[in-house]
Amino acid sequence: MATDNQILTRPLKAVILAAGQQSITEDRAPIVLQTLGDRKIADYVIQNALRLVAPEDLYIVVSAPQDEAQMCLWGVDASCPYHYVVQEEQRGTGHAVLQLAPLFENFEGALWNGDLLILYADTPLFRLNSIRGLLNRHRLKQAHLTLLSAVVDRPLPYGRIIRDAAGRIMDIIEDTDASPEVREIRELNVGAYVAQARALFPALEKLPPSPVDGEYRLTDCAHRLIHAGMRVESYQIYDQDEVQGINNRADLDQAIFILQKRLYRPRRTEEQNLIAFGTGGWRAVIGEGFTLHNVRRLSQALANEITRQGQEKRGVLIGYDRRFLSDRAAEAAAEVFAGNNIAVTLLSEDAPTPLITYATALVNAAYGLAFTASHNPPEWNGLKVFRNDGSLLLDDETRQIETEANALRLEDVVKIDLDLALEAGIVKRRDFTNAYVDAVEALIDLNAIREAGLKVIVDPMYGVGQLTMGIILTEARCRVTFINERHDPLFGGRSPAPNLDALRMLVTHIRNEGGVARQRYDLGLATDGDADRIAIVDEQGEYITVNDILLLLYWYLRAVRGERGGVVRNLATTHLLDRLAAHFGESCYEVPVGFKHITASMLTHNALLGGESSGGLTIRGHILGKDGIFAAALIVEMLARTRKKISELLQQVYAITGRLYAEEDGIQATPEMRIVIPRRIKALAQEHQITPVHLGPYPVVSISELDGTKFLLENDNWALLRFSGTEPLLRLFAEADSAEKAKELIESLKALVSA
């Protein structure tokens, strides 16, 4: 008798029944080869099957010979590893499966001892988890045949499942054979099976034709197995949309509607146990992708690369923020590097990411690691990895590291306990707070700030920005008030992203105190969770966008400090920087999203300032990473030296550049959207070569695919679609001559992606 383990690991092959020749189009192509979304109907079924079996274990039953025309029709060539099996006569589903029998016999005629998954090519909407559930239940129940069922609330032309009082399946009655009473049954056999080959094929060989139409049906085979005393089970699905088969044009239209619903349905973030880097490092939901096991695997991959390069003595520097598990992750990583004979400098307390960036370059470490998810919601964590100069790893480097990490097993990780590593001196704890503060203050005119006597209120958003910013502003003799400064890994129940919605308390403090002259604040400052992003609120309690912060600081560096050089921005950042650079006779350089691209371009062009609309910036001569603490200090210096308010300075800069108004939004992105939408946009870009494209009523001058899709309009107006590299979002950006037009462009983008 087979053991449980043998049953659960029994070999699996799959067959897709695709021999129907019915067509609903003029080209007479079978239904299963019609387009659904961006693929053929049958492709959805094939994709599911290939997640469960190897290509050489997939059989597709067709009705035409395997000639060149047939291969072309299916979109494969003669070298395709699938097996095409021809059903010369259309004699039913049971007959179609029976065509595989000779292929499942050895030279002595014995049948293969495994399970056969049976799918229909015209039912493309089954989720992969439903098929997995079917297979799992079949094996756990040690069934001879298990079918997929659903209880539906509408009449559908599927076989009804008949059960006895104990709930066992007694029969399946096809809709065409059912009496009115049987048609009232709502539990349906929806068209997917898994069966033991040694039970299935003998039953198919003895199957009589149906007295109704003479066909040999799989449902009759189930009936035969039941009456032979074999075990027939079912696995129930609960999403009625999965049941939708396609037999006519109305069915296809309904399937398209279901696919669109599924495409844009927000879903709980759920990840495979894989490490994947985005634009800002590796980020994942805690307990899903972000686990200490994955931290160790990633650390081992980094350690392997250090060892290959012979950089063990340079070691690594590891820091962390206040997020849940950040400190534990930093210690777990330190144990792995130490276990690989690589020296570790482990920060003695939580620290801002810019401090970690600075310290990495200061000690010339092989890598710097910052455990943080930056501005992501509290349930996320992650890791930023820096090179020895403090810049983020480039895409080709992260791809190599993540590929190696994902291939590692638990037993491949080498580590030693942290207490032993500390005792041996291979891991040492250090504090770089004073060194980092000195580096920032060396770039700031502290005397000018001291003379100004500014009153500043700061919101570090429960993150790690308070200590270093507090030291700098206090040493500059500012009167500083902090809010939301305590340690809270839930960040007050919100994302630690310094946007307007999150800074309502800061705005309220400034506006409430503004009525009393002796308490009036000159400025409100905020940083995100790991303090590499900046936001400000002016003396009137008005939120100042990061686009405007970048404008102000570039103007200040160029016009007041007298420094020369261009500016680098990412493609989602204001084009007013281009106008301001042109006014100064300088250049503005556009790069993809990701601060690593900004710093790389700054080095190439010796640019003065680099920044992005999401809140990150740095200047020439400072770290090769964004720094919210330094940016805050520079803004305070600007107010001190100009002796003007933020609102006054903005009007002065607008007099040079004119106005553009930015708008942005986001749509929850499903994995399917990352495939469908780029293809849709690519088709639109190709169309643009023939006929002009419009966004709403506005003509598109050109289309850039530098990162996502950017539609360039007249007068520096633009609109951008791109998938976030750090969150499951499709981001929408627009900048236009008026706020109303910017909103129109955002709505046009939404209409484009949901068409």
FIKEDO-705462 format. One line per 8 residues: for each residue x, y, z of C-alpha. Coordinates in Angstrom, 2 decimals. Example, Ala and Ser with C-alpha at 12.3 -4.5 7.8 and 13.67 -1.06 7.14 Angstrom:
FIKEDO-705462
12.30,-4.50,7.80 | 13.67,-1.06,7.14
end
This chain:
FIKEDO-705462
0.00,0.00,0.00 | 1.26,3.48,-0.87 | 2.44,5.63,2.03 | 1.08,9.13,2.62 | 4.36,10.60,1.43 | 4.26,8.56,-1.78 | 0.73,9.74,-2.45 | 1.55,13.40,-1.83
4.57,13.21,-4.13 | 3.03,11.01,-6.82 | 4.08,12.13,-10.35 | 1.74,14.53,-12.14 | 0.99,15.15,-15.79 | -1.62,17.49,-17.26 | -3.89,17.43,-20.28 | -5.78,20.36,-21.78
-8.81,19.49,-23.89 | -8.79,21.90,-26.84 | -10.25,19.93,-29.72 | -13.42,21.97,-30.15 | -13.65,23.69,-33.52 | -16.51,26.08,-32.74 | -15.74,29.65,-33.79 | -17.31,33.01,-33.03
-15.30,35.11,-35.50 | -15.03,35.45,-39.26 | -11.51,33.99,-39.35 | -13.07,30.70,-38.17 | -10.37,30.23,-35.52 | -11.54,28.05,-32.61 | -12.93,29.85,-29.57 | -9.97,28.84,-27.44
-7.68,30.79,-29.75 | -9.67,34.02,-29.48 | -8.15,36.93,-27.56 | -9.06,37.49,-23.92 | -7.28,40.50,-22.49 | -3.78,40.34,-23.92 | -3.59,36.58,-24.52 | -5.41,33.73,-26.20
-8.10,32.08,-24.10 | -6.16,28.80,-24.03 | -3.01,30.58,-22.86 | -4.53,31.20,-19.42 | -5.15,27.47,-19.01 | -1.69,26.57,-20.30 | -0.12,29.05,-17.89 | -1.88,27.45,-14.92
-0.85,23.97,-16.02 | 2.79,24.98,-16.42 | 2.88,26.22,-12.82 | 2.21,22.61,-11.78 | 3.93,20.43,-14.39 | 6.99,20.67,-16.60 | 6.36,21.50,-20.30 | 7.25,17.95,-21.31
4.48,16.67,-19.00 | 1.78,18.79,-20.65 | -0.50,17.25,-23.30 | -2.85,19.31,-25.46 | -5.62,17.48,-27.29 | -6.39,19.15,-30.62 | -8.55,18.27,-33.57 | -6.15,18.96,-36.43
-2.85,17.26,-37.38 | 0.39,18.68,-36.00 | 1.33,20.36,-39.22 | 2.98,23.76,-39.61 | -0.35,25.54,-39.76 | -1.43,24.03,-36.44 | 1.80,25.03,-34.74 | 1.44,28.57,-36.09
-2.15,28.72,-34.88 | -1.06,27.88,-31.34 | 1.90,30.23,-31.51 | 4.57,27.55,-31.01 | 7.14,25.89,-33.22 | 8.02,22.28,-33.81 | 10.57,22.33,-30.99 | 7.91,23.12,-28.39
8.11,20.59,-25.53 | 4.34,20.24,-25.21 | 2.79,17.06,-26.58 | 0.04,17.65,-29.16 | -2.41,14.76,-29.32 | -4.89,14.60,-32.18 | -8.52,13.62,-31.64 | -9.53,12.78,-35.20
-13.23,12.46,-34.39 | -15.13,14.70,-31.97 | -16.60,11.99,-29.76 | -16.66,13.69,-26.36 | -14.39,14.62,-23.49 | -13.88,11.04,-22.28 | -12.84,9.99,-25.77 | -10.45,12.97,-25.94
-8.64,11.93,-22.75 | -8.52,8.32,-23.91 | -6.31,9.40,-26.85 | -3.49,9.74,-24.30 | -3.66,6.12,-23.14 | -0.96,4.77,-25.52 | 1.39,7.51,-24.34 | 0.92,6.48,-20.71
1.91,2.83,-21.23 | 5.38,1.33,-21.01 | 6.71,-1.23,-23.48 | 5.00,-4.02,-21.52 | 1.64,-2.25,-21.64 | 1.55,-1.31,-17.96 | -0.01,2.05,-17.18 | 1.98,4.91,-15.70
1.55,5.22,-11.92 | 0.72,8.89,-11.44 | -2.01,11.51,-11.43 | -3.46,13.23,-14.47 | -4.76,16.79,-14.20 | -7.53,17.43,-16.75 | -8.40,21.01,-17.78 | -10.61,22.50,-20.48
-9.13,25.12,-22.79 | -12.38,27.11,-22.84 | -12.50,27.69,-19.05 | -9.65,30.18,-18.60 | -10.63,31.92,-15.35 | -9.75,29.28,-12.76 | -7.24,30.70,-10.32 | -4.03,28.77,-9.81
-4.87,28.32,-6.13 | -8.11,26.60,-7.09 | -6.24,24.06,-9.19 | -3.73,23.58,-6.40 | -6.56,23.05,-3.94 | -8.05,20.42,-6.24 | -4.75,18.56,-6.48 | -3.99,18.80,-2.77
-7.42,17.51,-1.74 | -7.21,14.66,-4.25 | -3.98,13.42,-2.72 | -4.88,13.98,0.93 | -8.15,12.10,0.43 | -6.33,9.36,-1.51 | -9.07,9.65,-4.12 | -9.21,7.92,-7.48
-10.81,10.99,-9.05 | -11.43,14.50,-7.70 | -13.45,17.14,-9.48 | -13.74,20.89,-9.12 | -17.15,22.07,-7.93 | -18.91,25.33,-7.17 | -22.22,26.34,-5.63 | -23.68,29.07,-7.84
-26.68,31.36,-7.53 | -27.61,31.39,-11.22 | -28.52,28.65,-13.72 | -25.55,27.49,-15.77 | -25.29,24.62,-18.32 | -23.02,22.43,-16.19 | -23.47,18.98,-14.74 | -25.23,18.79,-11.35
-23.54,16.93,-8.51 | -25.79,14.44,-6.72 | -24.85,13.56,-3.13 | -26.20,11.10,-0.61 | -27.27,11.95,2.93 | -23.67,11.64,4.14 | -22.45,14.12,1.53 | -20.70,11.56,-0.69
-20.87,12.10,-4.45 | -23.26,9.58,-5.97 | -23.60,10.84,-9.53 | -23.10,13.73,-11.96 | -26.02,14.53,-14.27 | -25.37,16.66,-17.31 | -27.60,19.68,-17.81 | -28.98,18.22,-21.05
-30.02,15.05,-19.20 | -31.36,16.72,-16.06 | -34.95,16.87,-14.96 | -36.42,20.20,-13.77 | -35.89,19.08,-10.18 | -32.22,18.22,-10.78 | -31.69,21.58,-12.49 | -32.61,23.24,-9.20
-29.40,21.84,-7.70 | -26.82,24.61,-7.51 | -23.67,22.56,-6.90 | -22.06,22.19,-10.30 | -19.25,20.15,-11.78 | -17.32,23.06,-13.30 | -14.82,21.29,-15.52 | -11.48,20.37,-13.97
-10.41,16.95,-12.68 | -7.44,15.12,-11.29 | -7.42,11.32,-11.49 | -5.16,8.36,-10.91 | -4.11,7.24,-14.37 | -4.39,3.56,-13.45 | -8.01,4.05,-12.42 | -9.00,6.50,-15.14
-7.90,4.87,-18.39 | -9.44,1.40,-17.74 | -12.71,3.14,-16.88 | -12.55,5.23,-20.07 | -11.94,2.12,-22.20 | -15.14,0.52,-20.83 | -17.20,3.70,-21.07 | -20.44,3.34,-23.07
-21.61,6.20,-25.30 | -24.24,8.56,-23.96 | -27.75,7.59,-25.12 | -28.48,11.29,-25.68 | -25.76,12.24,-28.17 | -23.48,9.20,-28.49 | -20.50,10.97,-26.89 | -18.11,9.48,-24.36
-18.20,11.83,-21.38 | -15.82,12.31,-18.47 | -18.81,12.77,-16.18 | -20.01,9.27,-17.09 | -16.55,8.00,-16.19 | -16.96,9.54,-12.73 | -20.29,7.71,-12.43 | -18.61,4.45,-13.43
-15.82,4.88,-10.86 | -18.34,5.57,-8.10 | -20.29,2.41,-8.89 | -17.05,0.41,-9.00 | -16.51,1.37,-5.36 | -13.73,3.83,-6.05 | -13.34,7.13,-4.22 | -14.59,10.24,-6.01
-14.07,13.54,-4.17 | -14.57,17.24,-4.89 | -12.85,20.52,-4.13 | -15.19,23.52,-3.91 | -14.31,26.99,-5.16 | -16.11,30.08,-3.88 | -15.54,32.74,-6.52 | -18.38,32.23,-9.00
-16.51,34.23,-11.64 | -14.03,31.37,-12.00 | -16.79,29.14,-13.35 | -17.30,31.25,-16.48 | -16.68,29.16,-19.58 | -16.58,30.57,-23.10 | -18.89,29.13,-25.74 | -20.12,32.23,-27.56
-19.57,35.98,-27.95 | -21.67,36.82,-24.86 | -19.52,34.46,-22.76 | -16.37,36.09,-24.09 | -17.66,39.58,-23.25 | -18.50,38.40,-19.73 | -15.04,36.87,-19.34 | -13.45,40.16,-20.41
-15.51,41.96,-17.76 | -14.46,39.44,-15.09 | -10.80,39.77,-16.08 | -10.99,43.57,-15.79 | -12.63,43.27,-12.35 | -9.87,40.93,-11.27 | -7.18,43.11,-12.80 | -8.12,46.20,-10.80
-9.32,44.55,-7.60 | -7.16,45.67,-4.66 | -5.77,42.73,-2.80 | -3.87,42.10,0.38 | -0.18,42.12,-0.32 | 0.97,38.53,-0.46 | 4.37,37.49,-1.61 | 6.31,34.45,-2.55
9.26,33.77,-0.29 | 11.56,35.63,-2.68 | 13.87,38.62,-2.34 | 13.31,41.31,-4.97 | 15.00,44.70,-5.14 | 13.11,47.79,-6.27 | 14.21,51.37,-6.84 | 15.00,51.87,-3.14
16.36,48.49,-2.12 | 14.54,45.37,-0.94 | 11.18,45.94,0.75 | 8.54,43.43,1.76 | 5.71,42.88,4.18 | 6.88,41.61,7.57 | 6.05,37.93,7.90 | 5.43,37.59,4.15
8.64,38.38,2.26 | 10.52,40.12,5.06 | 11.62,37.30,7.35 | 14.82,36.72,9.28 | 15.39,33.68,7.07 | 15.40,35.92,3.99 | 17.60,38.44,5.80 | 20.13,35.66,6.41
19.94,34.42,2.81 | 20.48,37.93,1.46 | 23.35,38.54,3.88 | 24.97,35.28,2.78 | 24.72,36.30,-0.87 | 26.38,39.64,-0.07 | 29.02,37.86,1.99 | 29.71,35.51,-0.93
30.29,38.48,-3.23 | 32.64,40.13,-0.72 | 34.59,36.88,-0.42 | 34.83,36.48,-4.20 | 36.20,40.02,-4.43 | 38.65,39.47,-1.58 | 37.19,42.38,0.41 | 36.68,40.62,3.75
38.99,42.95,5.70 | 37.11,46.04,4.56 | 34.04,44.51,6.14 | 30.49,45.77,6.22 | 28.72,48.48,8.17 | 25.21,47.67,9.41 | 22.61,50.11,10.71 | 18.88,50.09,11.31
15.90,52.32,12.02 | 13.01,52.06,14.50 | 10.82,49.69,12.53 | 9.64,46.40,13.96 | 12.41,43.78,13.57 | 14.98,46.24,12.18 | 17.33,45.77,15.14 | 16.85,41.98,15.09
17.47,41.89,11.34 | 20.68,43.92,11.75 | 21.95,41.47,14.38 | 20.98,38.45,12.24 | 22.90,39.94,9.31 | 25.92,40.63,11.53 | 25.98,36.97,12.58 | 26.09,35.84,8.94
28.88,38.19,7.90 | 30.89,37.27,10.99 | 30.34,33.60,10.22 | 31.93,34.26,6.83 | 35.04,35.89,8.41 | 33.92,39.35,7.35 | 34.42,42.19,9.83 | 31.23,43.95,10.90
30.71,47.46,12.23 | 27.28,47.35,13.86 | 25.75,50.68,14.85 | 25.07,50.88,18.57 | 21.59,52.42,18.21 | 18.93,53.14,15.61 | 20.10,55.74,13.12 | 18.99,57.74,10.07
19.72,56.23,6.67 | 21.85,59.26,5.64 | 24.04,58.69,8.70 | 24.50,55.04,7.64 | 25.31,56.19,4.11 | 27.88,58.65,5.44 | 29.44,56.09,7.78 | 29.74,53.50,4.99
31.82,55.90,2.92 | 33.77,57.10,5.98 | 35.04,53.62,6.88 | 35.24,52.53,3.22 | 33.22,49.38,3.93 | 32.68,46.85,1.17 | 28.94,47.31,1.73 | 26.72,49.40,3.96
23.38,47.95,5.07 | 20.44,49.99,6.38 | 17.50,47.95,7.60 | 14.51,50.16,6.86 | 11.46,50.40,4.62 | 11.78,54.18,4.51 | 8.32,55.75,4.08 | 6.37,52.49,3.53
3.51,51.56,5.92 | 4.41,50.06,9.32 | 3.80,46.46,8.25 | 6.74,46.70,5.81 | 10.47,46.41,6.37 | 13.44,46.05,4.09 | 17.08,46.71,3.36 | 19.05,49.35,1.49
22.49,48.26,0.37 | 25.22,50.83,-0.31 | 28.53,50.55,-2.07 | 31.73,51.73,-0.40 | 31.18,55.33,-1.57 | 27.68,55.44,-0.04 | 25.77,55.13,-3.32 | 23.02,52.53,-3.76
23.79,49.37,-5.70 | 22.90,49.60,-9.38 | 20.31,47.39,-11.05 | 22.74,44.83,-12.50 | 24.35,44.42,-9.07 | 21.06,43.92,-7.23 | 19.84,41.43,-9.84 | 22.93,39.31,-9.32
22.61,39.45,-5.52 | 18.88,38.65,-5.41 | 19.29,35.74,-7.84 | 22.00,34.21,-5.68 | 20.10,34.87,-2.44 | 16.91,33.25,-3.71 | 18.83,30.13,-4.70 | 20.26,29.67,-1.20
18.82,27.15,1.25 | 18.79,27.43,5.03 | 21.73,25.04,5.29 | 23.76,27.22,2.88 | 23.89,30.07,5.40 | 27.03,30.27,7.56 | 26.74,32.21,10.82 | 27.96,32.43,14.39
26.17,33.70,17.49 | 26.38,37.45,18.01 | 27.81,37.23,21.55 | 30.69,35.09,20.29 | 31.29,37.45,17.36 | 31.38,40.47,19.69 | 33.72,38.69,22.09 | 36.03,37.72,19.23
36.02,41.28,17.87 | 34.83,40.29,14.39 | 31.73,42.39,15.19 | 32.20,45.79,16.82 | 29.55,48.28,17.86 | 30.18,51.95,16.98 | 28.40,55.29,17.08 | 28.84,57.76,14.19
26.40,60.44,15.37 | 29.03,63.09,16.15 | 30.99,62.42,12.97 | 27.85,62.71,10.84 | 26.68,65.89,12.60 | 30.12,67.44,12.08 | 29.96,66.57,8.37 | 26.56,68.24,7.97
27.56,71.30,9.97 | 30.69,71.71,7.84 | 28.41,72.40,4.86 | 26.07,74.79,6.71 | 26.57,78.44,7.74 | 25.89,77.99,11.47 | 26.83,81.57,12.31 | 24.19,82.98,9.95
21.56,80.74,11.55 | 22.65,81.73,15.07 | 22.22,85.40,14.25 | 18.72,84.87,12.82 | 17.15,83.47,16.01 | 14.70,81.27,14.14 | 11.86,79.35,15.77 | 11.37,75.91,14.20
8.96,73.04,14.84 | 9.98,69.53,13.74 | 7.96,66.35,13.12 | 10.25,63.29,12.73 | 7.11,61.13,12.33 | 8.14,58.71,15.11 | 11.26,57.92,13.10 | 14.98,58.31,13.64
15.48,61.95,12.65 | 15.09,63.63,16.05 | 18.52,63.12,17.62 | 20.75,64.34,14.80 | 18.42,67.13,13.67 | 17.95,68.22,17.25 | 21.72,68.48,17.77 | 22.26,70.48,14.57
19.39,72.94,15.12 | 20.22,73.40,18.78 | 23.89,74.05,18.05 | 22.68,76.61,15.49 | 20.78,78.31,18.35 | 17.35,77.69,16.84 | 14.37,77.50,19.18 | 13.22,73.96,18.43
9.97,72.20,19.28 | 9.51,68.49,18.48 | 6.25,66.60,17.99 | 5.77,62.86,17.33 | 9.31,62.17,18.49 | 8.81,59.09,20.66 | 9.69,55.57,19.51 | 6.64,53.95,17.90
7.18,51.10,15.38 | 3.57,51.63,14.22 | 4.34,55.28,13.37 | 1.16,56.49,14.98 | -0.87,54.09,12.85 | 0.08,55.62,9.49 | 2.79,55.51,6.86 | 5.79,57.64,7.87
5.69,59.50,4.57 | 5.85,63.30,5.03 | 2.94,64.28,2.80 | 0.21,66.80,3.50 | -2.26,64.32,4.98 | 0.33,63.00,7.42 | 1.43,66.48,8.53 | -1.94,67.86,9.65
-0.71,68.08,13.25 | 2.36,70.05,12.18 | 0.18,72.41,10.15 | -2.20,72.85,13.09 | 0.62,73.67,15.50 | 1.96,76.39,13.20 | -1.44,77.91,12.51 | -2.54,77.85,16.15
0.68,79.41,17.41 | 0.76,81.91,14.56 | -1.76,84.20,16.24 | 0.66,84.99,19.06 | 3.59,86.99,17.73 | 6.06,85.88,20.38 | 5.37,82.20,19.61 | 5.16,82.36,15.83
7.11,79.63,14.05 | 9.31,80.58,11.13 | 9.26,77.07,9.69 | 7.88,73.57,10.10 | 10.14,70.64,9.17 | 9.39,66.93,8.79 | 11.35,63.85,7.80 | 10.15,60.39,6.90
10.70,57.25,8.98 | 14.40,56.84,8.16 | 15.03,60.60,7.74 | 16.25,60.60,4.16 | 13.22,62.58,2.89 | 12.18,66.12,3.70 | 8.94,68.11,3.87 | 8.30,71.67,5.05
5.39,73.84,6.14 | 5.83,77.61,5.84 | 5.24,80.28,8.45 | 1.55,80.49,7.50 | 0.96,76.79,7.93 | 0.95,76.09,4.19 | 2.42,72.78,3.00 | 5.24,73.38,0.50
5.64,70.71,-2.14 | 9.01,69.07,-2.63 | 9.03,70.40,-6.19 | 9.01,73.90,-4.71 | 11.65,72.96,-2.12 | 13.96,71.88,-4.93 | 13.29,75.11,-6.81 | 14.03,77.21,-3.73
17.24,75.38,-2.86 | 18.61,75.40,-6.40 | 17.87,79.11,-6.64 | 19.49,79.68,-3.23 | 22.63,77.68,-3.99 | 23.04,79.38,-7.37 | 21.89,82.94,-6.69 | 22.81,83.49,-3.03
25.66,81.08,-2.36 | 27.03,81.72,-5.83 | 27.79,78.08,-6.59 | 27.86,76.87,-10.19 | 26.48,73.71,-11.75 | 23.41,72.10,-13.21 | 20.61,70.19,-11.55 | 19.50,66.55,-11.79
15.89,65.49,-11.33 | 13.98,62.30,-11.96 | 11.31,62.23,-14.62 | 8.48,62.62,-12.05 | 9.85,65.94,-10.78 | 8.92,69.48,-11.85 | 10.06,70.90,-15.19 | 10.31,74.30,-13.52
13.82,73.16,-12.58 | 14.58,73.06,-16.31 | 13.38,76.65,-16.66 | 15.39,77.81,-13.65 | 18.54,76.05,-14.84 | 18.14,77.67,-18.26 | 17.75,81.08,-16.56 | 21.16,80.55,-14.91
22.71,79.23,-18.11 | 22.94,75.73,-16.67 | 21.56,72.33,-17.69 | 18.90,70.14,-16.14 | 19.33,66.39,-16.51 | 16.38,63.94,-16.40 | 16.91,60.41,-15.05 | 14.71,57.42,-14.12
13.17,57.16,-10.66 | 15.63,55.90,-8.05 | 18.15,58.07,-6.23 | 21.01,55.93,-7.49 | 20.32,57.38,-10.95 | 20.37,60.92,-9.56 | 23.72,60.55,-7.84 | 25.23,58.79,-10.86
24.17,61.68,-13.10 | 25.42,64.24,-10.57 | 28.86,62.64,-10.69 | 28.83,62.47,-14.48 | 27.83,66.12,-14.94 | 29.34,67.59,-11.75 | 25.85,68.86,-10.95 | 25.20,71.14,-8.01
21.90,69.68,-6.79 | 20.01,66.46,-7.32 | 16.49,65.74,-6.15 | 13.17,64.04,-6.62 | 9.57,65.08,-6.01 | 9.11,62.33,-3.42 | 11.31,64.23,-0.97 | 14.94,63.25,-1.47
17.82,65.57,-2.30 | 21.55,66.07,-1.88 | 24.17,68.54,-3.08 | 27.62,68.25,-4.57 | 30.21,67.47,-1.91 | 27.80,65.74,0.47 | 26.85,62.03,0.59 | 25.82,60.09,-2.52
22.35,59.55,-1.16 | 19.34,61.59,-0.14 | 19.49,63.30,3.22 | 16.45,64.84,4.90 | 18.46,66.10,7.87 | 20.99,67.97,5.74 | 18.17,69.32,3.56 | 16.39,70.65,6.65
19.56,72.40,7.82 | 20.10,73.93,4.38 | 16.54,75.29,4.31 | 17.05,76.87,7.73 | 20.28,78.44,6.45 | 18.39,79.82,3.44 | 15.88,81.58,5.69 | 18.66,82.91,7.90
20.79,84.32,5.11 | 18.01,85.78,2.98 | 16.05,87.09,6.00 | 12.88,86.23,4.09 | 9.97,83.89,4.69 | 9.35,80.80,2.54 | 6.26,82.39,0.99 | 8.26,85.47,-0.04
11.07,83.41,-1.53 | 8.66,81.32,-3.57 | 7.14,84.39,-5.18 | 10.63,85.60,-6.03 | 11.47,82.32,-7.77 | 8.09,82.11,-9.55 | 8.83,85.52,-11.06 | 11.71,83.79,-12.87
10.17,80.45,-13.78 | 6.45,81.08,-14.06 | 4.04,78.53,-12.59 | 3.28,74.90,-13.23 | 0.91,72.88,-11.06 | 1.59,69.27,-10.14 | -0.90,66.52,-9.35 | -0.35,62.87,-8.51
-2.39,59.81,-7.64 | -1.98,56.08,-7.35 | -3.88,52.90,-8.18 | -3.37,49.61,-6.33 | -1.39,47.49,-8.76 | -1.93,43.78,-9.22 | 0.75,41.59,-10.83 | -1.46,41.24,-13.93
-1.50,45.02,-14.41 | 2.28,45.05,-14.70 | 1.91,42.89,-17.82 | -1.24,44.25,-19.43 | -0.76,48.01,-19.04 | 2.78,48.25,-20.53 | 1.56,46.31,-23.56 | -1.39,48.66,-23.91
0.87,51.71,-23.64 | 3.36,50.24,-26.11 | 0.56,49.87,-28.65 | -0.38,53.50,-28.03 | 3.22,54.62,-28.52 | 3.35,52.76,-31.83 | 0.09,54.39,-32.83 | 1.66,57.78,-32.05
4.07,57.20,-34.93 | 1.11,57.15,-37.30 | -1.52,59.47,-35.82 | -1.17,62.06,-33.03 | -2.17,60.86,-29.59 | -4.23,63.03,-27.25 | -4.65,62.96,-23.49 | -8.18,64.23,-23.17
-8.29,67.26,-25.49 | -4.54,67.91,-25.25 | -2.20,66.80,-28.05 | 0.87,64.76,-27.12 | 4.09,66.17,-28.56 | 6.20,63.11,-27.81 | 6.29,59.98,-25.65 | 9.24,58.98,-23.47
9.76,55.43,-22.19 | 12.79,56.23,-20.05 | 10.94,54.89,-17.00 | 7.28,54.01,-17.37 | 5.52,56.11,-20.00 | 5.74,59.90,-20.01 | 3.52,61.94,-22.31 | 5.12,65.29,-23.14
2.69,68.08,-24.04 | 3.18,71.72,-24.99 | 4.66,74.36,-22.67 | 6.48,71.91,-20.36 | 3.20,70.15,-19.48 | 3.45,66.38,-19.05 | 1.82,63.26,-17.62 | 3.50,60.08,-16.41
2.50,56.48,-15.71 | 4.93,54.21,-13.88 | 4.78,51.27,-11.52 | 6.30,51.91,-8.12 | 9.50,50.04,-7.39 | 8.82,50.04,-3.64 | 5.05,49.48,-3.27 | 2.29,47.63,-5.18
1.09,50.84,-6.85 | 0.68,52.28,-10.32 | 1.70,55.89,-9.87 | 0.17,58.71,-11.91 | 1.84,62.14,-12.19 | 0.99,65.27,-14.12 | 2.20,68.86,-14.33 | 0.32,71.56,-16.22
-0.37,75.29,-16.59 | -3.24,75.11,-14.12 | -4.30,72.88,-11.25 | -7.50,72.05,-13.14 | -5.58,70.91,-16.22 | -3.25,68.78,-14.09 | -6.30,67.05,-12.58 | -7.71,66.53,-16.09
-4.49,64.84,-17.16 | -4.61,62.51,-14.14 | -8.19,61.53,-15.03 | -7.10,60.95,-18.63 | -4.37,58.60,-17.40 | -6.91,56.71,-15.29 | -9.20,56.37,-18.29 | -6.28,55.11,-20.35
-5.30,52.32,-17.97 | -8.87,51.21,-17.29 | -9.99,51.20,-20.93
end
